[in-house]
Amino acid sequence: MRLERHADHLVWVGGPVPRGSDAITIGRLVSMRESAAGSGYLHRHELVHVRQWRRFGLVGFTVRYLASYLAGRLRGKGHLGAYRRIPLEIEADWIARRMVASASTRDASVPSSMS
């Protein structure tokens, strides 16, 4: 286990994570499985959640997240279906994918002699 300090958040590699997940963000603390720590996508995804927590606060984030999940379940979606329809998760996925794609494009444009 290790704690990594960043400018606006902390990453606890090897910290507690719910079963079936690779990471969880609570406020500015990201707890991530050791096996997932090298994922650039996952780190970016969780950073979006850090910003969401800052934007909405504890109550605002929690209510939005849980209400969206419960609404999905009440519409007959299973756990994964309801989870994937949570707007906060959709936003985090979309932004993280764009950031990874942008980084890949920049990396690909660097001549091999410079990488």
N, C-alpha and C positions, 0 to 999 in steps of 0.2 A: 504494500500500500504506500502511496505517496500523494502528497498534496502539492499541486502546482498553482502558484499564484500568478494571475494575469492582471492587467490593468483594472478591469471591471468585474472580474469573476474569479472563482476558485474551481479547480478541477481536482476531485478526489478520485484518483485512479485506484481501483480495487475497493472502493467504498460500497455501501449497501445499494442494491438495485433490485426493483421488483422482479419476480420470476417472469420470464418471457421477454424482458427488456434488456437493452444494452446500456442504457443510461437513464437518469432522471435528473431534472433540474428543479430545485426549490430555491427561489430567490436568486441569489448570485452564486449558489453552490451547485456545481454539476458533479454528480456521482456517476462514475463510469466503470464498467467491467474492465478488468485488465486486458481481456481478449479483444476488446473493442477500442482500446485507447489509441490505436494507430489510424483509425478511420477519420479522414479529413471531413467527409460528409457528416458523420455523426457529431463531430466537434462543432461544425458550423450550425447544424440543426439545433443543438443544445444552446448555442450562443443566441440564436433567435429567441429561444424560450427565456433566456436571461433578460433580453430586451423587453419581451412581453411582460415578464414579472415586474420590471421597472415601470413600464407604461401603465399597467392595470393595478398593481399592488396585490397584496395577498388575497383580499376578499374578491376583487374584480377578476383576477386570473382564475382563482379556484371556482367561482360561480360560473364563469364562461366555460371553463373546461368541463366541469362536471355536468352542467346543464346540457351542453351539446352532446356529451356522451350518453346521458340518460335519455335524451330525446331520440337519439339513434336507436337505443335499445327498445324504447317504447314503440318505435316504428317497425320493430321486428328484426332489426339487424343483430347479428352476433357480435361478440366482443370486438373482433378485428374490424368488422364493417363499421361499427359505431365509432371506434377509435380513429379510423381513417377518414371519417367525415367530420371530425372536430376541427372547426376553422383554425384554431391555434396550431394544430398539427399540420394542416394543409399549408398554412403560411410558412411554418418552419421548414417543411419539406421543400416547398417551391423555392424559397430563398437559398437554402443550403444547396440544392441542385444547381441553381444559377451560379452560385459562388464557385462550386467545384468545376462547372463547365468553363467559367471564365478563367479560373486558374489553369485549367488544362490547355485552353487556347493560348494563354500567355506563355506557358511552359513550352508548348509546341513551336512557338515562334522564335524561341531562343536557339541560335545555332548550336549544334552538338558540341562544338569545341568550347563553348562557354558554359555548358551544363555540368 
